[in-house]
Amino acid sequence: MSVTVSRREVRTAAAGVAVTFGLNGVAVASWFARVPAARDALGLSAGALGLLLLSMSLGAFLAMLSAGEVTHRLGARLTVCVSALVVSSGLFLAGVGIGAVPSVVLTAAGIFVLGYGSGLCDVAMNVEAAEVERALGRTVMPRFHAMWSLGTVAAAGLASLAAWALLPVTAHLGGVAVVVAVGTLVAARAYRLGGDASPERGSGVMAAWREPRTLLIGALVLVLAFTEGTANDWVAVAFIDGHAFSGAAGSVVFGVFVTTMTFGRIVGTLALDRWGRVPVLLVTMLVAASGVVLAVFAGSPVVAVAGVAVWGLGTALGFPVGMSAAADDPARAAARVSVVAVIGYTAFLAGPPLVGLLGDQVGVLRALLVVPLLLLPALALVPALRRPVA
């Protein structure tokens, strides 16, 4: 940190970061939970739906390419404020494209904007979160990501109620957009620590692209993001098509995933402080792979949902630990977080169409098996998470 701050200021910043994470989760999950409604309203096949979902991933990916430089020049606080307005605009536009004026093009444009704003916010809030973690002197990054997950749990619950009550998608997503915009702008006022604007010096993003450790962390985060993103995009649809769940029940299954992922992020900090990043990630990745297999091949709906719960628990720590590892050096945090995020978000770019195209061939449920096929070889990348020796 460039200035001395009190413990009270650290706690204030932590609260602001936590709210930012939570509201970003609400925005993104509100869209995810209405994916089945979008598919039905727009009459899309699995492959066409995968291409539509690609719009959001493309927006996030493009944001990541510039987010390190933007955060470096504007500072974390202002970057988060700008991103909140972008996220809310995209969410509202997507709601209009699904409900008020059914249009694939309008919906795609909306989720592209939503993805861009979310990606921009992701880097800025992780930079501030890393400074809070450093100031506290203990592992808290997964708990910030747990707030994101709590936001997704709340959004999934609200989406289930909205679907049950037949609330128009436009009204649902429009209301969420207003709450996210106002709440994030208020939360960003609490930012106190890292990510100050520094336009007078270089961001170091290009140098970070040449660092082997940063690239290895990015590759690991790519696989872990694919593991999480596949559930976000496809688990509701997979259970509706593959296990004959209703639309409301499919949203509940998505809620199960994010609930267990949230629990894992809250309690996982204790495991990380006791045993370290590498052994904990090795175990949790194996747990996630086992959960996917159980969800696909289970002979009963109850066991299949239990598999989703295990999948969420195993997925919990991957992305936040990757962000913490990228930000180990505060002087290069924005640049390295940006690079790791760009690589990681490639999963969100390639994942939806990959699973969708596989789903056209073998069904969406069986297509989920691509997740353990990527997780197992990625275990070799986990040692890159060790803290560098000073």
Summary of the structure (lengths in Angstrom):
residues: 390
radius of gyration: 19.4
end to end distance: 17.6
largest distance: 61.0
contacts: 1575
relative contact order: 0.16
helix: 84%
strand: 0%
